[in-house]
Amino acid sequence: MTAVSPVDVTAAYPAFLDCLAEADESGARELVDDLLDAGLPAESVLLDLVAPAQVQVGRWWQRNEWSVAQEHAATHISEQVVTAVVARAAPRACRGRVIVACMDGEWHALPPRLVAEVLRLRGWQVTFLGASVPAVHLMAYLHRHDAVALALACALPMRLPQAHQMIEACRRADVPILVGGRGFGPDGRWARAFGVAWAPDARAAADLLAAAGEVSSGTAAPTGRLGGEEYAGLVKRRAEIIDLALDDLRHSERITSGYTQAQWDATIADLGHLVDFLAAAVYMDDGDLFVDAVSWTVEVLRARGVPHTGLLRTLSVFSATLRDFPRAYEFLLDGRRAVARALPC
């Protein structure tokens, strides 16, 4: 492990990344212990070291520089470090209970856990419910346990329809709601569409909760503007759309001829994600949501050496299937243009 000045979190960052890359849990914990011994606040360790390192881990996976296994190993180490940091800080609760949870279907649990632990460090009594909490179970928990606020996380915009339904269910419990995560947009635009407070990061979330009156149960979003029959139709035809695109890939793409079952399983999952992003774009009436997802997919495919032509064919199949869905069809045309611009001349 590279020697660094233990009080300098900036200098410690490359060494912490090295620990994650080498799956060196003991080295990571030793480095963090040195930082805490030197007087670096526990909150800074979590947000200025662990959080940005985890973002970098995600970038490495996206660029195909790291495998899923490496990403999982690094995430485990980060989680263990978080546990050790908070245990050592031993915060004492002097404020009310805040419940922190992931939206139903949301499995990226480390970012909301960092929010939970920062709140704990600032004196809140925190209950962290973890990943993918079904709305009905969250509602039951809210009714059994008094809370001054509920913080909900969503990392992927394709979960926005479920997030809206969950928010509306929780709103009926009359508990102030705060949301966060990239799923609500980099500027929180989709949180505003739902009429709830949004925080861009853990520090902002803690500051909002500390400011009296900044978080409320929110105002219900106008239901006539969200969802609608077109969204419901897309959800109903989801399996059909995936099957048609899959059949086209099986018969039209030379690269798929040697696919293993694992590769086909991943392809089916990717097709499902594309349909879900499209459905979310229709739900929110925001085509940029789908185009951003397509552009991100192009970058992932490029990093893995997968031709973009398969994605272009898939979007064409979607378009042919959804000609009677005006918003979806328009968004698909925009997505196809985004892919075409990425193709080599």
Disulfide bonds with the S-S distance in Angstrom:
none
